[in-house]
Amino acid sequence: MKNQVGAARRYVEQFEQAALHQAAREGLDGYIGGHIHKAGFATGPGVLYCNDGDWVEHCTALMEDSEGRLSLIDWQGRVIDLEPAVEPRPMAEASLAGA
């Protein structure tokens, strides 16, 4: 069981990193998904990874406020996590993304 938990954690981390890398490669600001049921945020250079979790098992959702800030909420509307600050994308990557 312990090995399975470790393998699942590595899979989720690898998925997050792959999503961040692909978003950066395509010049996007980030990735929003819910396929992996672990709600949370992660960051990479100039990109944000958002996973809203799931509504069926964990009852979590991603919410954007009127200022454009993202947060994860539970079924009662309580904020369980806030969008982290994203470090700026290096200039070379930012200029190549639009090319």
ChimeraX commands (.cxc) that place a marker at each C-alpha (Angstrom):
marker #1 position 0.00,0.00,0.00 radius 0.5
marker #1 position 2.81,2.42,0.92 radius 0.5
marker #1 position 4.45,1.87,-2.47 radius 0.5
marker #1 position 1.17,2.53,-4.28 radius 0.5
marker #1 position 0.70,5.86,-2.45 radius 0.5
marker #1 position 4.23,6.91,-3.36 radius 0.5
marker #1 position 3.72,5.91,-6.99 radius 0.5
marker #1 position 0.42,7.82,-7.15 radius 0.5
marker #1 position 2.04,10.92,-5.66 radius 0.5
marker #1 position 4.88,10.76,-8.22 radius 0.5
marker #1 position 2.35,10.36,-11.03 radius 0.5
marker #1 position 0.45,13.47,-9.91 radius 0.5
marker #1 position 3.68,15.47,-9.58 radius 0.5
marker #1 position 4.84,14.34,-13.04 radius 0.5
marker #1 position 1.45,15.28,-14.51 radius 0.5
marker #1 position 1.63,18.75,-12.91 radius 0.5
marker #1 position 5.14,19.32,-14.24 radius 0.5
marker #1 position 4.19,18.11,-17.73 radius 0.5
marker #1 position 1.16,20.44,-17.78 radius 0.5
marker #1 position 3.28,23.40,-16.62 radius 0.5
marker #1 position 5.97,22.63,-19.21 radius 0.5
marker #1 position 3.45,22.32,-22.06 radius 0.5
marker #1 position 1.65,25.54,-21.06 radius 0.5
marker #1 position 4.98,27.41,-20.98 radius 0.5
marker #1 position 6.04,25.89,-24.30 radius 0.5
marker #1 position 2.82,27.09,-25.93 radius 0.5
marker #1 position 3.16,30.56,-24.43 radius 0.5
marker #1 position 0.07,30.15,-22.23 radius 0.5
marker #1 position -0.45,31.67,-18.78 radius 0.5
marker #1 position -1.29,28.31,-17.26 radius 0.5
marker #1 position -3.28,25.10,-17.16 radius 0.5
marker #1 position -6.66,24.46,-15.54 radius 0.5
marker #1 position -7.90,20.92,-15.18 radius 0.5
marker #1 position -9.65,18.48,-12.92 radius 0.5
marker #1 position -8.75,15.06,-14.29 radius 0.5
marker #1 position -6.54,14.25,-11.31 radius 0.5
marker #1 position -8.81,14.61,-8.29 radius 0.5
marker #1 position -6.18,16.32,-6.09 radius 0.5
marker #1 position -7.17,19.99,-5.84 radius 0.5
marker #1 position -4.29,22.44,-5.73 radius 0.5
marker #1 position -2.05,24.96,-7.39 radius 0.5
marker #1 position 1.52,24.70,-8.65 radius 0.5
marker #1 position 3.74,27.20,-10.43 radius 0.5
marker #1 position 6.54,27.22,-12.94 radius 0.5
marker #1 position 8.38,30.09,-14.62 radius 0.5
marker #1 position 5.56,32.35,-15.79 radius 0.5
marker #1 position 2.83,29.68,-15.65 radius 0.5
marker #1 position 0.18,28.54,-13.17 radius 0.5
marker #1 position -1.23,25.02,-12.76 radius 0.5
marker #1 position -4.75,24.80,-11.30 radius 0.5
marker #1 position -6.55,21.58,-10.49 radius 0.5
marker #1 position -10.08,22.04,-9.20 radius 0.5
marker #1 position -10.19,18.54,-7.74 radius 0.5
marker #1 position -13.67,17.10,-8.10 radius 0.5
marker #1 position -17.18,17.82,-6.94 radius 0.5
marker #1 position -18.27,14.21,-6.37 radius 0.5
marker #1 position -15.70,12.90,-3.88 radius 0.5
marker #1 position -13.92,15.96,-2.43 radius 0.5
marker #1 position -16.54,18.65,-3.18 radius 0.5
marker #1 position -14.00,21.23,-4.37 radius 0.5
marker #1 position -14.22,23.82,-7.11 radius 0.5
marker #1 position -12.12,26.57,-8.67 radius 0.5
marker #1 position -13.53,30.08,-8.31 radius 0.5
marker #1 position -12.50,33.35,-9.95 radius 0.5
marker #1 position -13.43,36.55,-8.13 radius 0.5
marker #1 position -14.31,39.91,-9.69 radius 0.5
marker #1 position -10.63,40.92,-9.57 radius 0.5
marker #1 position -9.58,37.85,-11.58 radius 0.5
marker #1 position -7.95,36.05,-8.63 radius 0.5
marker #1 position -8.40,32.29,-8.37 radius 0.5
marker #1 position -9.15,30.28,-5.25 radius 0.5
marker #1 position -10.16,26.73,-4.43 radius 0.5
marker #1 position -13.35,26.42,-2.42 radius 0.5
marker #1 position -15.19,23.59,-0.72 radius 0.5
marker #1 position -18.91,22.80,-0.95 radius 0.5
marker #1 position -19.72,25.38,1.72 radius 0.5
marker #1 position -17.90,28.13,-0.16 radius 0.5
marker #1 position -14.95,28.20,2.25 radius 0.5
marker #1 position -11.63,29.10,0.65 radius 0.5
marker #1 position -9.23,26.18,1.04 radius 0.5
marker #1 position -6.35,27.53,-1.09 radius 0.5
marker #1 position -5.44,30.76,-2.87 radius 0.5
marker #1 position -3.75,31.26,-6.23 radius 0.5
marker #1 position -0.01,31.59,-5.60 radius 0.5
marker #1 position 2.09,34.35,-7.11 radius 0.5
marker #1 position 3.69,33.28,-10.37 radius 0.5
marker #1 position 7.31,34.17,-10.98 radius 0.5
marker #1 position 7.81,36.08,-14.24 radius 0.5
marker #1 position 8.68,34.09,-17.33 radius 0.5
marker #1 position 12.28,34.73,-18.47 radius 0.5
marker #1 position 12.40,37.36,-21.22 radius 0.5
marker #1 position 13.80,34.98,-23.86 radius 0.5
marker #1 position 10.92,32.53,-23.31 radius 0.5
marker #1 position 8.32,35.29,-23.27 radius 0.5
marker #1 position 9.54,36.78,-26.55 radius 0.5
marker #1 position 9.81,33.38,-28.25 radius 0.5
marker #1 position 6.30,32.40,-27.16 radius 0.5
marker #1 position 4.76,35.09,-29.33 radius 0.5
marker #1 position 6.95,34.25,-32.33 radius 0.5
marker link #1:1,2 radius 0.2
marker link #1:2,3 radius 0.2
marker link #1:3,4 radius 0.2
marker link #1:4,5 radius 0.2
marker link #1:5,6 radius 0.2
marker link #1:6,7 radius 0.2
marker link #1:7,8 radius 0.2
marker link #1:8,9 radius 0.2
marker link #1:9,10 radius 0.2
marker link #1:10,11 radius 0.2
marker link #1:11,12 radius 0.2
marker link #1:12,13 radius 0.2
marker link #1:13,14 radius 0.2
marker link #1:14,15 radius 0.2
marker link #1:15,16 radius 0.2
marker link #1:16,17 radius 0.2
marker link #1:17,18 radius 0.2
marker link #1:18,19 radius 0.2
marker link #1:19,20 radius 0.2
marker link #1:20,21 radius 0.2
marker link #1:21,22 radius 0.2
marker link #1:22,23 radius 0.2
marker link #1:23,24 radius 0.2
marker link #1:24,25 radius 0.2
marker link #1:25,26 radius 0.2
marker link #1:26,27 radius 0.2
marker link #1:27,28 radius 0.2
marker link #1:28,29 radius 0.2
marker link #1:29,30 radius 0.2
marker link #1:30,31 radius 0.2
marker link #1:31,32 radius 0.2
marker link #1:32,33 radius 0.2
marker link #1:33,34 radius 0.2
marker link #1:34,35 radius 0.2
marker link #1:35,36 radius 0.2
marker link #1:36,37 radius 0.2
marker link #1:37,38 radius 0.2
marker link #1:38,39 radius 0.2
marker link #1:39,40 radius 0.2
marker link #1:40,41 radius 0.2
marker link #1:41,42 radius 0.2
marker link #1:42,43 radius 0.2
marker link #1:43,44 radius 0.2
marker link #1:44,45 radius 0.2
marker link #1:45,46 radius 0.2
marker link #1:46,47 radius 0.2
marker link #1:47,48 radius 0.2
marker link #1:48,49 radius 0.2
marker link #1:49,50 radius 0.2
marker link #1:50,51 radius 0.2
marker link #1:51,52 radius 0.2
marker link #1:52,53 radius 0.2
marker link #1:53,54 radius 0.2
marker link #1:54,55 radius 0.2
marker link #1:55,56 radius 0.2
marker link #1:56,57 radius 0.2
marker link #1:57,58 radius 0.2
marker link #1:58,59 radius 0.2
marker link #1:59,60 radius 0.2
marker link #1:60,61 radius 0.2
marker link #1:61,62 radius 0.2
marker link #1:62,63 radius 0.2
marker link #1:63,64 radius 0.2
marker link #1:64,65 radius 0.2
marker link #1:65,66 radius 0.2
marker link #1:66,67 radius 0.2
marker link #1:67,68 radius 0.2
marker link #1:68,69 radius 0.2
marker link #1:69,70 radius 0.2
marker link #1:70,71 radius 0.2
marker link #1:71,72 radius 0.2
marker link #1:72,73 radius 0.2
marker link #1:73,74 radius 0.2
marker link #1:74,75 radius 0.2
marker link #1:75,76 radius 0.2
marker link #1:76,77 radius 0.2
marker link #1:77,78 radius 0.2
marker link #1:78,79 radius 0.2
marker link #1:79,80 radius 0.2
marker link #1:80,81 radius 0.2
marker link #1:81,82 radius 0.2
marker link #1:82,83 radius 0.2
marker link #1:83,84 radius 0.2
marker link #1:84,85 radius 0.2
marker link #1:85,86 radius 0.2
marker link #1:86,87 radius 0.2
marker link #1:87,88 radius 0.2
marker link #1:88,89 radius 0.2
marker link #1:89,90 radius 0.2
marker link #1:90,91 radius 0.2
marker link #1:91,92 radius 0.2
marker link #1:92,93 radius 0.2
marker link #1:93,94 radius 0.2
marker link #1:94,95 radius 0.2
marker link #1:95,96 radius 0.2
marker link #1:96,97 radius 0.2
marker link #1:97,98 radius 0.2
marker link #1:98,99 radius 0.2
view
